[in-house]
Amino acid sequence: MNESTERLNRAFAALADPTRRELVARLAGADATVGELAEPYDMSLQAISKHVKVLEDAGLVTRSKDAQRRPVHLDAEVFDLMSKWIERYRREAEERYQRLDALLDRMDEDREPDRRKDAS
């Protein structure tokens, strides 16, 4: 498995959890410490820290040291990779639907003469 595929696997696995998706959504608005991220949840700081660690291992977030704070930052690079992957398969699906539409249109056109005969 190549590195790109492995990064995608970790990112999608990390985002399978609703709490981690919520954390990512909050970090999209602004950086936050683990304590700030934990505030709206009824779970321990340690549990939120574990969620952040999963996101960090997946390459979705990074942590830096800013004086006494250790803010968590969203890392857009892996999201670009995920978007490209999703877009590739969205385009392929769209092309399949367009081919199906074209086939159905041809089938309708082929039936048109039969419909005219039935109407006479």
N, C-alpha and C positions, 0 to 999 in steps of 0.2 A: 504494500500500500504506500503510495507516495505521500510526501509531507502535506501537500495541499488537501488531499482526501482525509488524512488524519486530523488536520485542523478543523475541517468541516464537521467530521464526526464528533469531535469534542464540543464544538460550538452548538450543534443541534442537540446533543445530549444535555448540555448545560441548560439550554433554553426549554427543555422538556418540562422543567419544573415551574409551576406558576409563580412561586415566590421569587425565583431568579428572574423570570420575565418582568415582574413588577419592579425589581431592583434595577434592571436595565432601563426600564421606562423612566424611572426616577432619575437615574444617572444621565439620561439623555438631556434632561433639563439643566442639571448642574452637578458638579462633583460633590461628594459628601463623604464624611467619615463613616466607619462602620457603626458607630454610636448613633449618628444621625439617620443612617439607613434603618436601624433597628427600631427607632421611635414608634412608628405606627403599628408595629407587630407585637403580638402577644407571644413572643418567643425570646429566648435568652440572647444576649449579645454573642455568646459563643456559637449559637445556631446560625445567626446571621453571618458571623465571621466565616463559618464553614461554607455557606452559600457563596459568599464573596470569593472564597478560595477556589471553589469550583469554577466560577466565572473567570477568575484569574488564570487558572490552569488551562482553560479553554481559549485564552487569548482575548476574551471579550472586555476585560477591564485590567487596569494596572493600578498599582498603589505607589504613591510617592511620599517623601517625608518633607513636610512644610512646617518647620519649627517643631511645635509639639503635636501638630495634627498629622494624620496619615490619610490624606484624602484618596478616595477611589475615583479613578477616571475611566470613562468609557473609551474603548479603543476602536476607532472606526474601521481600521484595516480589515479585521476579520469579517465585519459586516459587509464590506465591499465584496469580499470573497463569497460570502453567502448569497448576496444579491445577484452576483454573476451566475452562480450555480442555479439559483431559482429562475432567473431570467432565461437561461439556456433551455430549461425544460418547459417553461411557459411558452416560449417561441415554438418549440417542437410540438406541443399540444395544440397551439393555435394553427400551425400549418396542417396538422391532421384534421382539425375541424374544418378548415377551408377546403381541403381535398374532399371531405365527406359532403360538405355543402355543394361543391361542384358536381359530385356524383349524383346527389339527389336532384339537383337542377336538371342534369342530363336525363335522368330517369323520368322526371316530369315532362320534359320536352318530348321524349320518346312516346309517352302515353297520350299526349295531346291529340294525335290523329285518331286514336281509338275512342277518345271521348267525343270527338266530333261525329264519328260514325254512330255511336250510341245515341246521340242527341237527335239524329235524323229520323 
